Amino acid sequence: MKTPMKFWVCLGILILLTPLGLLAKGTAWGEWASEELAAQIGFIPDGLKRLETFWEATFPGYTVFGWGESWQVSVGYILSALVGVGVIVLLTLALGKCLLSRKRKSHHEP
């Protein structure tokens, strides 16, 4: 099954619009550091304490290390979106391919 061109155009537009997040006041919902969360709710959940350093982001702060100019931050946002979308698309395609081959095998077995 082929993905319609409209889908890719809409996805591209959304990626290009990601720097609009820089205009938002404060942080994105759910992306709080433990200190920010403690200030909001009064404590740091134990699970967050344990897992806080488990994963280091590829693009911390949605930007490329060493890029500080405002236009560079916007480009970093777009790169972050492209990498994120790319990973999701690749994983989805791989999963779809696995499921499709599994379905074909089950139809060919007696």
Backbone bond lengths (Angstrom), bond angles and torsions (degrees), N, CA, C in turn:
res aa  C-N    CA-C-N  psi(-1)  N-CA   C-N-CA  omega(-1)  CA-C   N-CA-C  phi
1 M - - - 1.449 - - 1.529 108.19 -
2 K 1.314 115.39 132.29 1.461 121.36 -177.80 1.534 110.04 -94.94
3 T 1.336 115.35 137.35 1.465 120.79 179.39 1.523 109.06 -77.49
4 P 1.349 117.62 129.86 1.465 120.35 -179.50 1.535 112.28 -63.22
5 M 1.318 114.85 145.87 1.466 121.64 -179.04 1.524 111.46 -60.09
6 K 1.332 117.79 -33.07 1.466 121.44 179.49 1.524 110.84 -57.76
7 F 1.329 116.59 -38.41 1.461 121.75 179.45 1.521 110.19 -59.93
8 W 1.345 116.80 -49.11 1.465 120.83 -177.57 1.526 111.63 -66.57
9 V 1.330 117.32 -36.10 1.467 120.93 177.86 1.531 109.65 -65.54
10 C 1.331 117.33 -46.22 1.470 121.15 178.93 1.525 110.62 -62.43
11 L 1.320 117.02 -42.31 1.455 120.87 178.52 1.527 110.90 -62.12
12 G 1.316 117.23 -42.59 1.464 121.74 177.63 1.514 111.96 -62.38
13 I 1.325 116.80 -41.41 1.465 120.89 178.45 1.532 110.13 -63.21
14 L 1.322 117.03 -43.60 1.462 120.23 178.75 1.528 111.33 -62.37
15 I 1.326 116.97 -39.33 1.466 120.45 177.86 1.524 110.10 -63.19
16 L 1.334 116.52 -43.65 1.464 119.63 -179.55 1.529 112.60 -67.76
17 L 1.320 116.73 -24.24 1.463 120.49 179.38 1.531 113.46 -84.62
18 T 1.334 117.93 -5.60 1.467 119.72 -176.42 1.528 113.97 -58.09
19 P 1.336 121.30 -31.67 1.466 118.04 179.17 1.526 113.90 -63.35
20 L 1.332 118.00 -13.01 1.460 119.58 177.10 1.528 110.67 -60.21
21 G 1.330 116.44 -24.25 1.458 120.14 177.13 1.509 112.40 -61.50
22 L 1.320 116.92 -22.75 1.464 120.41 178.61 1.523 111.52 -69.30
23 L 1.322 116.77 -21.31 1.456 120.59 -179.72 1.524 112.35 -81.53
24 A 1.332 116.23 -16.27 1.462 120.23 -177.65 1.529 110.84 -69.32
25 K 1.309 115.19 147.09 1.454 120.98 179.71 1.536 108.61 -84.76
26 G 1.323 117.14 135.82 1.460 120.76 177.88 1.522 111.92 79.08
27 T 1.322 115.88 -157.05 1.466 121.13 -178.41 1.516 110.53 -103.83
28 A 1.313 115.63 163.47 1.458 120.71 177.39 1.525 109.44 -70.68
29 W 1.331 116.22 149.26 1.450 120.64 -177.72 1.527 109.61 -61.47
30 G 1.321 116.06 130.30 1.453 121.61 176.71 1.515 114.80 83.98
31 E 1.306 118.33 1.11 1.457 120.75 -179.14 1.529 111.50 -109.33
32 W 1.302 115.55 35.85 1.441 120.24 -176.73 1.519 111.07 -83.51
33 A 1.311 116.63 141.14 1.461 121.24 169.21 1.525 106.62 -72.19
34 S 1.309 116.54 163.09 1.470 119.51 -176.91 1.531 111.56 -59.65
35 E 1.336 116.85 -34.48 1.467 119.42 179.35 1.530 110.88 -66.53
36 E 1.333 116.41 -40.33 1.469 120.31 178.59 1.520 110.80 -65.35
37 L 1.334 116.03 -41.16 1.459 120.25 179.55 1.528 110.67 -66.02
38 A 1.322 116.14 -40.68 1.464 120.08 178.05 1.527 110.61 -61.68
39 A 1.331 116.91 -37.78 1.463 120.43 178.43 1.529 110.98 -68.08
40 Q 1.342 116.93 -32.11 1.466 120.46 -177.87 1.524 113.08 -80.34
41 I 1.365 116.22 -43.16 1.465 117.99 -174.25 1.525 113.74 -113.01
42 G 1.328 116.93 -6.31 1.456 120.23 174.86 1.519 115.99 94.92
43 F 1.336 118.17 -5.82 1.467 120.06 178.23 1.530 108.84 -157.83
44 I 1.339 115.41 168.40 1.462 120.87 175.91 1.524 107.24 -110.21
45 P 1.334 118.90 119.61 1.464 120.60 179.55 1.534 111.26 -58.51
46 D 1.337 116.17 143.22 1.466 121.23 -177.00 1.528 112.25 -57.69
47 G 1.317 117.16 -41.47 1.464 120.43 -179.79 1.520 111.65 -61.69
48 L 1.307 116.41 -38.72 1.467 120.40 178.24 1.518 110.32 -67.14
49 K 1.315 117.29 -40.33 1.466 120.38 177.71 1.528 110.60 -59.25
50 R 1.341 116.22 -44.72 1.462 120.64 -177.60 1.517 112.60 -68.07
51 L 1.318 117.23 -39.67 1.463 120.95 -171.69 1.527 114.35 -99.40
52 E 1.308 117.34 -0.50 1.466 120.57 -174.42 1.523 113.65 -57.78
53 T 1.308 117.95 -36.58 1.468 120.72 -178.65 1.527 112.41 -101.40
54 F 1.322 117.31 9.50 1.469 121.38 -178.37 1.518 112.06 -64.87
55 W 1.320 117.71 -39.31 1.461 122.67 -174.55 1.519 110.16 -126.27
56 E 1.304 116.26 127.25 1.456 121.01 174.47 1.527 107.72 -102.79
57 A 1.289 117.41 129.39 1.459 121.92 -176.84 1.528 111.35 -67.57
58 T 1.329 115.76 145.38 1.457 121.24 176.03 1.529 110.08 -65.14
59 F 1.330 115.36 -41.04 1.460 122.12 177.93 1.529 108.56 -122.19
60 P 1.348 118.15 79.00 1.464 118.41 179.86 1.527 110.80 -58.90
61 G 1.318 115.72 132.78 1.460 120.00 -178.56 1.520 112.30 70.91
62 Y 1.336 116.98 14.96 1.469 123.32 179.57 1.515 113.19 60.49
63 T 1.306 117.24 30.18 1.449 119.59 178.67 1.520 109.90 -140.07
64 V 1.295 115.90 170.95 1.456 122.40 -179.72 1.522 108.15 -92.71
65 F 1.336 116.00 135.56 1.460 120.71 -178.21 1.528 110.27 -53.84
66 G 1.320 116.14 130.18 1.455 121.48 177.53 1.521 114.17 91.43
67 W 1.323 116.98 -6.85 1.463 120.06 178.40 1.518 108.24 -95.45
68 G 1.325 117.06 113.83 1.457 119.76 -176.56 1.510 115.24 -121.68
69 E 1.332 116.84 -17.69 1.474 119.65 178.81 1.531 108.85 -64.62
70 S 1.320 117.13 153.06 1.467 119.57 -176.21 1.527 112.39 -61.03
71 W 1.324 118.57 -39.18 1.466 119.46 179.47 1.519 110.41 -69.84
72 Q 1.336 117.59 -31.30 1.460 120.58 178.30 1.525 110.90 -69.72
73 V 1.325 116.08 -36.64 1.456 120.21 177.27 1.527 109.34 -63.08
74 S 1.332 116.90 -41.54 1.463 120.34 177.94 1.518 111.28 -63.75
75 V 1.327 117.15 -42.53 1.469 120.60 177.73 1.529 109.45 -64.23
76 G 1.325 117.47 -38.40 1.459 121.21 176.50 1.518 111.91 -61.57
77 Y 1.324 116.30 -39.78 1.466 121.16 175.92 1.520 109.99 -59.80
78 I 1.325 116.65 -45.95 1.465 120.73 -179.08 1.526 110.34 -65.53
79 L 1.340 117.25 -44.14 1.468 120.09 177.37 1.521 111.32 -60.34
80 S 1.312 116.12 -41.65 1.459 120.77 177.66 1.526 110.53 -60.32
81 A 1.320 115.85 -44.13 1.467 120.26 178.21 1.521 110.95 -63.53
82 L 1.328 117.20 -43.08 1.464 120.60 179.79 1.527 111.77 -62.26
83 V 1.316 116.29 -44.49 1.469 119.72 178.97 1.529 109.93 -64.30
84 G 1.326 116.80 -46.52 1.460 120.39 179.50 1.518 112.57 -60.29
85 V 1.315 116.54 -47.03 1.465 120.82 178.92 1.526 109.68 -64.68
86 G 1.336 116.53 -41.18 1.463 120.21 179.32 1.517 112.09 -59.71
87 V 1.317 116.50 -45.21 1.469 120.23 178.94 1.524 110.40 -62.79
88 I 1.319 117.34 -45.12 1.462 120.91 -179.49 1.526 110.99 -63.79
89 V 1.335 117.56 -44.43 1.467 120.89 179.37 1.530 110.21 -62.61
90 L 1.335 117.42 -45.33 1.473 120.32 179.52 1.525 111.67 -62.16
91 L 1.326 117.04 -44.08 1.466 119.78 178.26 1.527 111.67 -63.87
92 T 1.328 116.32 -40.45 1.461 120.47 178.99 1.522 110.94 -65.41
93 L 1.335 117.10 -44.20 1.463 120.18 178.15 1.525 111.40 -62.88
94 A 1.337 116.93 -42.29 1.461 120.95 178.94 1.520 111.29 -63.79
95 L 1.321 116.96 -43.85 1.460 120.95 178.14 1.522 110.64 -63.43
96 G 1.342 116.32 -44.23 1.464 120.34 178.36 1.517 111.74 -60.80
97 K 1.317 116.84 -41.48 1.462 121.12 179.38 1.535 110.69 -64.44
98 C 1.333 116.27 -43.22 1.470 120.34 177.92 1.524 111.28 -61.98
99 L 1.325 116.31 -45.38 1.465 119.87 -179.65 1.523 111.39 -65.55
100 L 1.335 116.92 -38.46 1.454 120.83 179.69 1.531 111.13 -66.50
101 S 1.323 116.98 -43.53 1.464 119.45 179.33 1.526 110.59 -67.27
102 R 1.304 116.58 -34.56 1.473 120.73 176.68 1.529 110.49 -65.04
103 K 1.328 115.21 -41.85 1.471 120.28 179.97 1.527 110.30 -64.90
104 R 1.336 116.39 -42.27 1.465 120.51 179.23 1.518 111.11 -63.39
105 K 1.333 117.04 -41.27 1.472 120.98 179.49 1.516 110.23 -63.30
106 S 1.338 117.07 -41.90 1.469 119.71 -178.24 1.526 111.89 -67.09
107 H 1.331 118.18 -27.95 1.468 121.26 178.42 1.526 112.07 -79.17
108 H 1.328 117.57 -23.26 1.456 121.10 -179.14 1.529 112.77 -89.00
109 E 1.325 117.39 -17.48 1.457 119.77 -179.89 1.515 110.18 -77.04
110 P 1.361 117.16 141.28 1.475 119.75 179.28 1.500 113.11 -73.10
